[in-house]
Amino acid sequence: MNKRSSHHAYLVRVQDIIDLSPNLRRLVLHSDELADYPYQFNGAHIKIFLARHGQTMPQLPQFSGHGFNWAEPDNKPIVRTYTIRDYDAKACTISIDFVKHGNSAPASAFAEQAQPGDMLGISSPGGPNPMLKMAVRYLFAGDITALPAIESLLATIQTDACGDVVLLLPQIEDLPATLSLPAGMRLHTFYGDLSLVPALVKLVSTFAPLTCDDFAWIAGEATLVKPLRELLRTQWQLPPLRHYAVPYWRQGENEESYHAARHNFIEK
Ligand SMILES: Cc1cc2nc3c(=O)[nH]c(=O)nc-3n(C[C@H](O)[C@H](O)[C@H](O)COP(=O)(O)OP(=O)(O)OC[C@H]3O[C@@H](n4cnc5c(N)ncnc54)[C@H](O)[C@@H]3O)c2cc1C
């Protein structure tokens, strides 16, 4: 079957709702159109398009070389970025794991209130491809928003990989029972809020520095990502090609207000 172009938006319906943990909810999204979704790998970025208040269905964008084009610019949906957690071509489904962080935030509220049949839009995959470089040693670090990607990526690395996985999760029940690490990798967990970031950064700073044969993957709230990227680049002298360090959100700012600052940070 022909795969669609890599820039396309799909109208999908919530098919299943699975509570993975107290703070993480999986939505399984279905559309017959997903049979030829240009899937790359679990852990890739994906845009979601949410209907505005009073609508049942979001407007979907057309794509140009410069990003989204809107037929009705005054009626744009709410746009957020998430992670592809699973794709099933036969079942025509894509799964996304949403952090439930309150009903006043549009994407979180959508997930918390989701009912089978609810509609949203999704994009084709985005982000670096491949996301990971082959490495002797890996460092993964992130909060619960990064957990869907970390779990996905850990499932793809070689069984003799070594390194460290450092997670900041709201509570112990958010650690997936299915999380599987190669025998040579160590898991370090912090349970609580962002006040634990300094302790987490301190722990990572005690690890042997990564070298050009290694790879670091870091994502989560901005105050977690920033000092870790600083450590990688300044103290460990790790070149940008050997790490992914993306602030997924910033406390106190919604996606609309934080989007440009994230891109400035990534491009620095
Ligand atoms: C590449 C990429 C991949 C991502 N993948 C995932 C994913 O798979 N799952 C996932 O849940 N998130 C993921 N995120 C993060 C997600 O896009 C943000 O958390 C986003 O802000 C959520 O939108 P919202 O409408 O719920 O909140 P917004 O309207 O953006 O924010 C409203 C308020 O909530 C706060 N807020 C936002 N996110 C959180 C949070 N997680 N915890 C507590 N407060 C928060 C904001 O600071 C703001 O004060 C990803 C982000 C990026 C860039």
The ligand as an SDF file (V2000), in Angstrom:
LIG
                    3D

 53 58  0  0  0  0  0  0  0  0999 V2000
    8.5720   16.7420   21.2450 C   0  0  0  0  0  0  0  0  0  0  0  0
    7.5950   16.7190   22.4210 C   0  0  0  0  0  0  0  0  0  0  0  0
    7.0160   15.5200   22.8140 C   0  0  0  0  0  0  0  0  0  0  0  0
    6.1200   15.4850   23.9030 C   0  0  0  0  0  0  0  0  0  0  0  0
    5.5470   14.2920   24.2560 N   0  0  0  0  0  0  0  0  0  0  0  0
    4.6490   14.2570   25.2790 C   0  0  0  0  0  0  0  0  0  0  0  0
    3.9830   13.0330   25.6160 C   0  0  0  0  0  0  0  0  0  0  0  0
    4.1500   11.9870   24.9700 O   0  0  0  0  0  0  0  0  0  0  0  0
    3.1210   13.0580   26.6670 N   0  0  0  0  0  0  0  0  0  0  0  0
    2.8670   14.2180   27.3860 C   0  0  0  0  0  0  0  0  0  0  0  0
    2.0550   14.1900   28.3140 O   0  0  0  0  0  0  0  0  0  0  0  0
    3.4810   15.3750   27.0720 N   0  0  0  0  0  0  0  0  0  0  0  0
    4.3420   15.4260   26.0330 C   0  0  0  0  0  0  0  0  0  0  0  0
    4.9430   16.6070   25.7010 N   0  0  0  0  0  0  0  0  0  0  0  0
    4.6850   17.7860   26.5450 C   0  0  0  0  0  0  0  0  0  0  0  0
    3.3750   18.4950   26.1940 C   0  0  0  0  0  0  0  0  0  0  0  0
    3.4090   18.9320   24.8490 O   0  0  0  0  0  0  0  0  0  0  0  0
    3.2190   19.7130   27.1310 C   0  0  0  0  0  0  0  0  0  0  0  0
    3.1240   19.2750   28.4660 O   0  0  0  0  0  0  0  0  0  0  0  0
    2.0420   20.5910   26.7570 C   0  0  0  0  0  0  0  0  0  0  0  0
    2.2410   21.8530   27.3440 O   0  0  0  0  0  0  0  0  0  0  0  0
    0.7030   20.0130   27.2180 C   0  0  0  0  0  0  0  0  0  0  0  0
   -0.3210   20.8430   26.7380 O   0  0  0  0  0  0  0  0  0  0  0  0
   -1.5740   21.2580   27.6530 P   0  0  0  0  0  0  0  0  0  0  0  0
   -2.5820   21.8330   26.7400 O   0  0  0  0  0  0  0  0  0  0  0  0
   -1.9540   20.1150   28.5270 O   0  0  0  0  0  0  0  0  0  0  0  0
   -0.9790   22.3880   28.6090 O   0  0  0  0  0  0  0  0  0  0  0  0
   -0.6160   23.9590   28.2110 P   0  0  0  0  0  0  0  0  0  0  0  0
   -1.8510   24.6690   27.7850 O   0  0  0  0  0  0  0  0  0  0  0  0
    0.5050   23.9360   27.2490 O   0  0  0  0  0  0  0  0  0  0  0  0
   -0.1400   24.5060   29.6060 O   0  0  0  0  0  0  0  0  0  0  0  0
   -1.0650   24.9390   30.6230 C   0  0  0  0  0  0  0  0  0  0  0  0
   -0.3400   24.9620   31.9700 C   0  0  0  0  0  0  0  0  0  0  0  0
    0.0260   23.6240   32.3220 O   0  0  0  0  0  0  0  0  0  0  0  0
    1.4300   23.5490   32.5730 C   0  0  0  0  0  0  0  0  0  0  0  0
    1.8880   22.2250   32.0810 N   0  0  0  0  0  0  0  0  0  0  0  0
    2.1020   21.8280   30.7980 C   0  0  0  0  0  0  0  0  0  0  0  0
    2.5010   20.5460   30.7670 N   0  0  0  0  0  0  0  0  0  0  0  0
    2.5380   20.1280   32.0630 C   0  0  0  0  0  0  0  0  0  0  0  0
    2.8670   18.8900   32.6920 C   0  0  0  0  0  0  0  0  0  0  0  0
    3.2370   17.8050   31.9930 N   0  0  0  0  0  0  0  0  0  0  0  0
    2.7890   18.8180   34.0360 N   0  0  0  0  0  0  0  0  0  0  0  0
    2.4010   19.8910   34.7920 C   0  0  0  0  0  0  0  0  0  0  0  0
    2.0730   21.0940   34.2510 N   0  0  0  0  0  0  0  0  0  0  0  0
    2.1380   21.2000   32.8990 C   0  0  0  0  0  0  0  0  0  0  0  0
    2.0350   24.7130   31.8060 C   0  0  0  0  0  0  0  0  0  0  0  0
    3.2670   25.1260   32.3550 O   0  0  0  0  0  0  0  0  0  0  0  0
    0.9580   25.7760   31.9500 C   0  0  0  0  0  0  0  0  0  0  0  0
    1.0770   26.4450   33.1830 O   0  0  0  0  0  0  0  0  0  0  0  0
    5.8190   16.6790   24.6120 C   0  0  0  0  0  0  0  0  0  0  0  0
    6.3870   17.8950   24.1900 C   0  0  0  0  0  0  0  0  0  0  0  0
    7.2630   17.9160   23.1080 C   0  0  0  0  0  0  0  0  0  0  0  0
    7.8620   19.2380   22.6600 C   0  0  0  0  0  0  0  0  0  0  0  0
  1  2  1  0
  2  3  1  0
  2 52  2  0
  3  4  2  0
  4  5  1  0
  4 50  1  0
  5  6  2  0
  6  7  1  0
  6 13  1  0
  7  8  2  0
  7  9  1  0
  9 10  1  0
 10 11  2  0
 10 12  1  0
 12 13  2  0
 13 14  1  0
 14 15  1  0
 14 50  1  0
 15 16  1  0
 16 17  1  0
 16 18  1  0
 18 19  1  0
 18 20  1  0
 20 21  1  0
 20 22  1  0
 22 23  1  0
 23 24  1  0
 24 25  2  0
 24 26  1  0
 24 27  1  0
 27 28  1  0
 28 29  2  0
 28 30  1  0
 28 31  1  0
 31 32  1  0
 32 33  1  0
 33 34  1  0
 33 48  1  0
 34 35  1  0
 35 36  1  0
 35 46  1  0
 36 37  1  0
 36 45  1  0
 37 38  2  0
 38 39  1  0
 39 40  1  0
 39 45  2  0
 40 41  1  0
 40 42  2  0
 42 43  1  0
 43 44  2  0
 44 45  1  0
 46 47  1  0
 46 48  1  0
 48 49  1  0
 50 51  2  0
 51 52  1  0
 52 53  1  0
M  END
$$$$
